[in-house]
Amino acid sequence: KDHAFDYVRAPHSMIKTQQVIEATNDYLHKSGLVDKKDVVVCTGVGNHQMMAAQFIRWTKPRQMITSGSLGVMGVGLPFAVGAQVANPDALTILIDGDGSFNMTNMDL
């Protein structure tokens, strides 16, 4: 708490990526979903990848599937599909950017 991650809020009604990820984290914890089931968060590459690592409160090991910042665009959706197939009872969340998602969105 001494060095919590923070960011400058967007003016007016604009929304930043950090706000969306932070709101997702808040919902997961306030709703009790993280206590009721396994939650797996998958990401593509980019700023959202780093922000997910910072603004999601990780409570168990092996909750994040990501490329490790190797710049592998388009891996988020395959990661999420694989995580859901491997853990059908888990809640799988994909946090992806427009570039990465556009590389694999036709696979949906």
DSSP file (Angstrom, degrees, kcal/mol; ACC not computed):
  #  RESIDUE AA STRUCTURE BP1 BP2  ACC     N-H-->O    O-->H-N    N-H-->O    O-->H-N    TCO  KAPPA ALPHA  PHI   PSI    X-CA   Y-CA   Z-CA
    1    1 A K    >         0   0    0      0, 0.0     3,-0.8     0, 0.0     0, 0.0   0.000 360.0 360.0 360.0 -20.9    0.0    0.0    0.0
    2    2 A D  T 3   +     0   0    0      1,-0.3     0, 0.0     0, 0.0     0, 0.0   0.852 360.0  24.1 -66.9 -32.3    3.0    2.3    0.4
    3    3 A H  T 3  S+     0   0    0      2,-0.0    -1,-0.3     3,-0.0     3,-0.1  -0.352  86.0 170.3-129.7  52.1    3.7    2.2   -3.3
    4    4 A A    <   -     0   0    0     -3,-0.8     2,-0.2     1,-0.1     0, 0.0  -0.299  42.9-101.4 -64.9 147.4    0.3    1.3   -4.8
    5    5 A F        +     0   0    0     49,-0.2     2,-0.3     2,-0.0    -1,-0.1  -0.504  52.8 170.6 -68.3 136.1    0.0    1.4   -8.6
    6    6 A D        -     0   0    0     -2,-0.2     2,-0.3    -3,-0.1    49,-0.0  -0.915  15.9-170.4-142.5 167.5   -1.8    4.6   -9.6
    7    7 A Y        -     0   0    0     -2,-0.3     2,-0.5    11,-0.0    -2,-0.0  -0.972  36.3 -92.1-155.0 162.0   -2.6    6.5  -12.8
    8    8 A V        -     0   0    0     -2,-0.3     2,-0.0     1,-0.1    -2,-0.0  -0.706  46.7-123.8 -81.5 123.2   -4.0    9.9  -13.8
    9    9 A R        -     0   0    0     -2,-0.5     6,-0.1     1,-0.1    -1,-0.1  -0.354  28.5-105.6 -66.8 146.9   -7.7    9.6  -14.3
   10   10 A A        -     0   0    0      4,-0.2    -1,-0.1     1,-0.1     6,-0.1  -0.449  39.6-107.7 -72.0 145.0   -9.0   10.6  -17.7
   11   11 A P  S >  S-     0   0    0      0, 0.0     3,-1.8     0, 0.0    -1,-0.1  -0.339  77.0 -12.1 -73.1 156.6  -10.9   13.9  -17.9
   12   12 A H  T 3  S-     0   0    0      1,-0.2    -2,-0.0    -2,-0.0     0, 0.0  -0.278 127.9 -26.2  58.9-130.0  -14.7   14.2  -18.3
   13   13 A S  T 3  S+     0   0    0      2,-0.1    -1,-0.2    -2,-0.0     2,-0.1   0.187  98.4 126.6-104.9  17.4  -16.3   10.9  -19.3
   14   14 A M    <   -     0   0    0     -3,-1.8     2,-0.4    -5,-0.0    -4,-0.2  -0.422  48.8-144.4 -72.8 151.7  -13.3    9.4  -21.0
   15   15 A I        -     0   0    0     -2,-0.1     2,-0.3    -6,-0.1    -2,-0.1  -0.963   6.5-152.5-122.0 134.7  -12.3    5.9  -19.9
   16   16 A K     >  -     0   0    0     -2,-0.4     4,-1.6     1,-0.1     3,-0.4  -0.691  28.7-114.8-100.5 157.3   -8.7    4.6  -19.6
   17   17 A T  H  > S+     0   0    0     -2,-0.3     4,-2.4     1,-0.2     5,-0.2   0.890 116.5  57.8 -55.1 -42.0   -7.6    1.0  -19.9
   18   18 A Q  H  > S+     0   0    0      1,-0.2     4,-2.8     2,-0.2    -1,-0.2   0.880 103.4  53.0 -58.8 -38.5   -6.5    1.0  -16.2
   19   19 A Q  H  > S+     0   0    0     -3,-0.4     4,-2.5     2,-0.2    -1,-0.2   0.903 109.2  48.3 -65.0 -41.0  -10.0    2.0  -15.1
   20   20 A V  H  X S+     0   0    0     -4,-1.6     4,-2.2     2,-0.2    -2,-0.2   0.930 114.9  44.6 -65.2 -45.3  -11.6   -0.9  -17.0
   21   21 A I  H  X S+     0   0    0     -4,-2.4     4,-2.5     2,-0.2    -2,-0.2   0.909 114.1  49.7 -66.5 -41.5   -9.1   -3.4  -15.6
   22   22 A E  H  X S+     0   0    0     -4,-2.8     4,-2.6    -5,-0.2    -2,-0.2   0.901 111.2  49.4 -63.3 -41.0   -9.5   -2.0  -12.1
   23   23 A A  H  X S+     0   0    0     -4,-2.5     4,-2.4     2,-0.2    -2,-0.2   0.879 109.9  51.6 -66.3 -37.8  -13.3   -2.1  -12.3
   24   24 A T  H  X S+     0   0    0     -4,-2.2     4,-2.5     2,-0.2    -2,-0.2   0.934 111.1  48.0 -62.3 -46.1  -13.1   -5.8  -13.5
   25   25 A N  H  X S+     0   0    0     -4,-2.5     4,-2.0     1,-0.2     5,-0.2   0.928 111.2  50.3 -59.5 -46.9  -10.8   -6.6  -10.5
   26   26 A D  H  X S+     0   0    0     -4,-2.6     4,-3.1     1,-0.2     5,-0.3   0.912 111.1  49.1 -59.5 -43.4  -13.2   -4.8   -8.1
   27   27 A Y  H  X S+     0   0    0     -4,-2.4     4,-2.5     1,-0.2     6,-0.4   0.929 108.8  52.4 -62.9 -45.5  -16.2   -6.7   -9.5
   28   28 A L  H  <>S+     0   0    0     -4,-2.5     6,-1.5     1,-0.2     5,-0.7   0.888 117.6  38.0 -58.2 -40.0  -14.4  -10.1   -9.2
   29   29 A H  H  <5S+     0   0    0     -4,-2.0     3,-0.4    -5,-0.2    -2,-0.2   0.900 117.4  47.3 -81.5 -41.8  -13.6   -9.5   -5.6
   30   30 A K  H  <5S+     0   0    0     -4,-3.1    -2,-0.2     1,-0.2    -3,-0.2   0.843 113.0  49.7 -69.8 -32.1  -16.8   -7.7   -4.4
   31   31 A S  T  <5S-     0   0    0     -4,-2.5    -1,-0.2    -5,-0.3    -2,-0.2   0.647 108.7-125.4 -79.4 -14.1  -19.0  -10.3   -6.1
   32   32 A G  T >>5 +     0   0    0     -3,-0.4     4,-1.5    -4,-0.4     3,-1.1   0.543  69.3 133.1  82.0   6.7  -17.1  -13.1   -4.5
   33   33 A L  H 3>< +     0   0    0     -5,-0.7     4,-2.2    -6,-0.4    -4,-0.2   0.862  67.4  58.3 -59.4 -35.9  -16.4  -14.8   -7.8
   34   34 A V  H 34 S+     0   0    0     -6,-1.5    -1,-0.3     1,-0.2     5,-0.2   0.752 110.0  44.7 -68.0 -21.1  -12.7  -15.3   -6.9
   35   35 A D  H <4 S+     0   0    0     -3,-1.1    -1,-0.2    -7,-0.3    -2,-0.2   0.742 114.4  48.3 -89.0 -25.7  -13.7  -17.2   -3.9
   36   36 A K  H  < S+     0   0    0     -4,-1.5     2,-0.3     1,-0.2    -2,-0.2   0.800 121.7   2.1 -86.6 -31.1  -16.4  -19.3   -5.6
   37   37 A K  S  < S-     0   0    0     -4,-2.2     2,-0.2    -5,-0.2    -1,-0.2  -0.952  83.0 -81.8-150.9 166.3  -14.4  -20.5   -8.7
   38   38 A D        -     0   0    0     -2,-0.3    53,-2.9    51,-0.1     2,-0.5  -0.549  40.2-155.9 -71.4 137.4  -11.1  -20.4  -10.4
   39   39 A V  E     -a   91   0A   0     -2,-0.2     2,-0.5    51,-0.2    53,-0.2  -0.978   8.1-170.2-117.7 125.6  -10.5  -17.2  -12.4
   40   40 A V  E     -a   92   0A   0     51,-2.8    53,-2.9    -2,-0.5     2,-0.5  -0.972   4.3-161.9-117.4 126.2   -8.1  -17.3  -15.3
   41   41 A V  E     -ab  93  64A   0     22,-3.4    24,-2.5    -2,-0.5     2,-0.4  -0.938   7.5-170.9-110.3 123.9   -7.1  -14.0  -17.0
   42   42 A C  E     -ab  94  65A   0     51,-3.3    53,-2.9    -2,-0.5     2,-0.3  -0.865   5.4-170.7-111.0 147.0   -5.5  -14.2  -20.4
   43   43 A T  E     -a   95   0A   0     22,-1.9    24,-0.2    -2,-0.4    53,-0.2  -0.947  18.6-142.0-134.5 157.2   -3.9  -11.2  -22.2
   44   44 A G        -     0   0    0     51,-1.4     2,-0.3    -2,-0.3    23,-0.3   0.062  50.2 -75.5 -85.3-151.7   -2.5  -10.3  -25.5
   45   45 A V  S    S+     0   0    0     21,-0.1     2,-0.3    26,-0.1    55,-0.2  -0.869  83.1  58.2-115.1 151.2    0.6   -8.1  -25.7
   46   46 A G  S >> S-     0   0    0     -2,-0.3     4,-1.2     1,-0.2     3,-0.9  -0.849 102.3 -36.4 131.7-167.7    0.8   -4.4  -25.2
   47   47 A N  H 3> S+     0   0    0     -2,-0.3     4,-2.6     1,-0.3     5,-0.2   0.868 129.4  61.1 -59.3 -37.8    0.0   -1.9  -22.5
   48   48 A H  H 3> S+     0   0    0      1,-0.2     4,-2.3     2,-0.2    -1,-0.3   0.818  99.1  58.2 -61.4 -29.5   -3.0   -3.8  -21.4
   49   49 A Q  H <> S+     0   0    0     -3,-0.9     4,-1.7     2,-0.2    -1,-0.2   0.941 110.4  41.0 -64.2 -48.0   -0.8   -6.8  -20.6
   50   50 A M  H  X S+     0   0    0     -4,-1.2     4,-1.5     1,-0.2    -2,-0.2   0.881 114.8  52.1 -68.2 -38.3    1.3   -4.8  -18.1
   51   51 A M  H  X S+     0   0    0     -4,-2.6     4,-3.1     2,-0.2     5,-0.2   0.869 106.6  53.2 -68.2 -35.9   -1.8   -3.0  -16.7
   52   52 A A  H  X S+     0   0    0     -4,-2.3     4,-1.3     1,-0.2    -1,-0.2   0.915 108.3  50.7 -63.1 -41.7   -3.5   -6.4  -16.1
   53   53 A A  H  < S+     0   0    0     -4,-1.7    -1,-0.2     1,-0.2    -2,-0.2   0.839 118.6  39.1 -63.8 -31.6   -0.5   -7.6  -14.2
   54   54 A Q  H  < S+     0   0    0     -4,-1.5   -49,-0.2     1,-0.1    -2,-0.2   0.868 120.4  38.5 -86.5 -39.2   -0.6   -4.4  -12.1
   55   55 A F  H  < S+     0   0    0     -4,-3.1     2,-0.5    -5,-0.1    -3,-0.2   0.433  95.5  83.0-103.5   0.5   -4.2   -3.7  -11.5
   56   56 A I  S  < S-     0   0    0     -4,-1.3     2,-0.9    -5,-0.2   -34,-0.1  -0.909  76.5-133.4-101.1 131.0   -5.6   -7.2  -10.9
   57   57 A R        -     0   0    0     -2,-0.5     2,-0.4     2,-0.0    -3,-0.1  -0.734  21.7-148.4 -85.6 107.2   -5.2   -8.5   -7.4
   58   58 A W        +     0   0    0     -2,-0.9    -5,-0.0    -5,-0.2    -1,-0.0  -0.620  25.2 170.3 -80.6 128.0   -3.9  -12.0   -7.8
   59   59 A T        +     0   0    0     -2,-0.4    -1,-0.1     1,-0.2    -2,-0.0   0.566  62.1  33.4-114.7 -14.6   -5.0  -14.4   -5.1
   60   60 A K  S    S-     0   0    0      0, 0.0     3,-0.5     0, 0.0    -1,-0.2  -0.947  86.6 -97.1-138.6 157.4   -3.9  -17.8   -6.3
   61   61 A P  S    S+     0   0    0      0, 0.0    -2,-0.1     0, 0.0     0, 0.0  -0.348 100.4  25.0 -71.3 159.2   -1.0  -19.1   -8.4
   62   62 A R  S    S+     0   0    0      1,-0.1     3,-0.1     2,-0.1     0, 0.0   0.863  77.4 127.7  57.6  44.1   -1.4  -19.7  -12.2
   63   63 A Q        +     0   0    0     -3,-0.5   -22,-3.4     1,-0.1     2,-0.5   0.611  58.4  63.8 -99.3 -15.5   -4.2  -17.2  -12.7
   64   64 A M  E     -b   41   0A   0    -24,-0.2     2,-0.5     2,-0.0   -22,-0.2  -0.936  57.3-170.8-117.4 129.0   -2.6  -15.3  -15.6
   65   65 A I  E     +b   42   0A   0    -24,-2.5   -22,-1.9    -2,-0.5     2,-0.3  -0.972  29.3 140.1-116.3 118.3   -1.7  -16.6  -19.0
   66   66 A T        -     0   0    0     -2,-0.5   -22,-0.1   -24,-0.2   -21,-0.1  -0.930  62.0-106.2-150.5 168.7    0.3  -14.3  -21.1
   67   67 A S        -     0   0    0    -23,-0.3     3,-0.3    -2,-0.3   -22,-0.1   0.506  54.6-114.1 -82.1  -1.9    3.2  -14.4  -23.5
   68   68 A G        -     0   0    0      1,-0.2   -23,-0.1     2,-0.1    -1,-0.1   0.811  65.9 -64.5  74.1  28.5    5.6  -12.9  -21.0
   69   69 A S  S    S+     0   0    0    -25,-0.2    -1,-0.2     1,-0.1   -24,-0.1   0.799  95.3 136.6  65.8  32.0    6.0   -9.7  -23.0
   70   70 A L  S    S-     0   0    0     -3,-0.3     3,-0.1     2,-0.1    -1,-0.1   0.410  73.6-113.3 -88.3   2.7    7.7  -11.4  -26.0
   71   71 A G        +     0   0    0      1,-0.2     2,-1.4   -27,-0.1   -26,-0.1   0.768  58.7 158.1  76.4  25.9    5.6   -9.4  -28.4
   72   72 A V    >   -     0   0    0    -28,-0.1     3,-1.0     2,-0.0    -1,-0.2  -0.669  28.2-156.4 -87.3  90.9    3.6  -12.4  -29.7
   73   73 A M  T 3   +     0   0    0     -2,-1.4    27,-0.1     1,-0.2   -27,-0.0  -0.390  69.3  27.9 -70.4 143.2    0.5  -10.6  -31.1
   74   74 A G  T 3  S+     0   0    0    -29,-0.1    -1,-0.2    -2,-0.1     3,-0.1   0.515  83.1 111.2  91.6   6.6   -2.7  -12.5  -31.4
   75   75 A V    <>  +     0   0    0     -3,-1.0     4,-2.5     1,-0.2     5,-0.2   0.669  55.2  80.5 -88.0 -15.4   -2.1  -15.0  -28.6
   76   76 A G  H  > S+     0   0    0      1,-0.2     4,-2.5     2,-0.2     5,-0.2   0.927  93.4  44.7 -59.6 -50.3   -4.8  -13.8  -26.2
   77   77 A L  H  > S+     0   0    0      2,-0.2     4,-2.7     1,-0.2     5,-0.2   0.938 115.1  46.8 -64.2 -48.0   -7.8  -15.5  -27.8
   78   78 A P  H  > S+     0   0    0      0, 0.0     4,-2.5     0, 0.0    -1,-0.2   0.900 112.7  51.7 -60.3 -37.6   -6.1  -18.9  -28.3
   79   79 A F  H  X S+     0   0    0     -4,-2.5     4,-2.5     2,-0.2    -2,-0.2   0.938 111.9  46.4 -59.8 -46.0   -4.9  -18.7  -24.7
   80   80 A A  H  X S+     0   0    0     -4,-2.5     4,-2.3     2,-0.2     5,-0.2   0.905 112.7  48.5 -66.3 -42.4   -8.4  -17.9  -23.4
   81   81 A V  H  X S+     0   0    0     -4,-2.7     4,-2.5     1,-0.2     5,-0.2   0.937 113.9  47.2 -62.7 -45.8  -10.0  -20.7  -25.5
   82   82 A G  H  X S+     0   0    0     -4,-2.5     4,-2.4    -5,-0.2    -2,-0.2   0.894 111.3  50.9 -62.5 -40.8   -7.4  -23.2  -24.3
   83   83 A A  H  X S+     0   0    0     -4,-2.5     4,-1.7    -5,-0.2    -1,-0.2   0.898 112.1  47.0 -64.3 -40.1   -7.8  -22.1  -20.7
   84   84 A Q  H  < S+     0   0    0     -4,-2.3     6,-0.2     2,-0.2    -2,-0.2   0.898 112.6  48.5 -70.2 -39.7  -11.5  -22.5  -20.9
   85   85 A V  H  < S+     0   0    0     -4,-2.5    -2,-0.2     1,-0.2    -1,-0.2   0.906 114.5  46.4 -65.1 -40.4  -11.3  -25.9  -22.5
   86   86 A A  H  < S+     0   0    0     -4,-2.4    -1,-0.2     1,-0.3    -2,-0.2   0.799 127.2  28.5 -71.4 -28.6   -8.8  -27.1  -19.9
   87   87 A N    ><  +     0   0    0     -4,-1.7     3,-2.0    -5,-0.2    -1,-0.3  -0.647  68.0 173.0-131.8  74.8  -10.9  -25.7  -17.0
   88   88 A P  T 3  S+     0   0    0      0, 0.0    -1,-0.1     0, 0.0    -3,-0.1   0.733  80.6  51.9 -60.9 -22.6  -14.6  -25.8  -18.1
   89   89 A D  T 3  S+     0   0    0      2,-0.1   -51,-0.1   -52,-0.0     2,-0.1   0.520  93.9  94.7 -90.2  -4.8  -15.7  -24.7  -14.6
   90   90 A A  S <  S-     0   0    0     -3,-2.0     2,-0.7    -6,-0.2   -51,-0.2  -0.426  78.9-118.9 -83.8 159.3  -13.4  -21.7  -14.4
   91   91 A L  E     -a   39   0A   0    -53,-2.9   -51,-2.8    -2,-0.1     2,-0.5  -0.902  32.5-162.8 -94.2 117.3  -14.2  -18.1  -15.3
   92   92 A T  E     -a   40   0A   0     -2,-0.7     2,-0.4   -53,-0.2   -51,-0.2  -0.903   6.2-170.8-107.7 128.5  -11.9  -17.2  -18.2
   93   93 A I  E     -a   41   0A   0    -53,-2.9   -51,-3.3    -2,-0.5     2,-0.5  -0.961   8.3-155.4-119.5 132.8  -11.4  -13.5  -19.0
   94   94 A L  E     -a   42   0A   0     -2,-0.4     2,-0.6   -53,-0.2   -51,-0.2  -0.941   6.3-171.9-108.4 124.2   -9.5  -12.1  -22.0
   95   95 A I  E     +a   43   0A   0    -53,-2.9   -51,-1.4    -2,-0.5     2,-0.3  -0.962  27.0 158.7-111.8 112.4   -8.0   -8.7  -21.8
   96   96 A D        -     0   0    0     -2,-0.6     2,-0.2   -53,-0.2   -50,-0.1  -0.905  35.9-124.5-137.2 158.5   -6.8   -7.9  -25.3
   97   97 A G     >  -     0   0    0     -2,-0.3     4,-2.6   -52,-0.2     5,-0.2  -0.526  34.5-105.1 -97.3 169.1   -5.9   -4.9  -27.5
   98   98 A D  H  > S+     0   0    0      1,-0.2     4,-2.2     2,-0.2     5,-0.1   0.892 117.4  49.3 -64.4 -40.2   -7.4   -4.0  -30.8
   99   99 A G  H  > S+     0   0    0      2,-0.2     4,-0.6     1,-0.2    -1,-0.2   0.943 115.3  42.2 -65.1 -48.1   -4.3   -5.1  -32.8
  100  100 A S  H >> S+     0   0    0    -55,-0.2     3,-1.0     1,-0.2     4,-0.6   0.926 115.7  49.2 -64.4 -45.2   -4.0   -8.5  -31.1
  101  101 A F  H >X S+     0   0    0     -4,-2.6     4,-1.8     1,-0.3     3,-1.2   0.881 105.4  57.6 -65.0 -37.1   -7.7   -9.2  -31.2
  102  102 A N  H 3< S+     0   0    0     -4,-2.2    -1,-0.3     1,-0.3     4,-0.2   0.680  98.8  61.8 -68.2 -15.4   -8.0   -8.3  -34.9
  103  103 A M  H << S+     0   0    0     -3,-1.0    -1,-0.3    -4,-0.6    -2,-0.2   0.718 123.0  16.6 -79.5 -20.1   -5.4  -11.0  -35.7
  104  104 A T  H X< S+     0   0    0     -3,-1.2     3,-2.1    -4,-0.6     4,-0.3   0.394  90.0 104.6-132.4   1.4   -7.6  -13.8  -34.3
  105  105 A N  G >< S+     0   0    0     -4,-1.8     3,-1.5     1,-0.3    -3,-0.1   0.789  75.8  65.1 -62.1 -26.2  -11.2  -12.4  -34.1
  106  106 A M  G 3  S+     0   0    0      1,-0.3    -1,-0.3    -4,-0.2    -2,-0.1   0.692  89.1  69.2 -69.0 -15.6  -12.3  -14.3  -37.2
  107  107 A D  G <         0   0    0     -3,-2.1    -1,-0.3     1,-0.3    -2,-0.2   0.649 360.0 360.0 -76.1 -14.3  -11.6  -17.6  -35.2
  108  108 A L    <         0   0    0     -3,-1.5    -1,-0.3    -4,-0.3    -2,-0.1   0.517 360.0 360.0 -68.8 360.0  -14.6  -16.8  -33.0
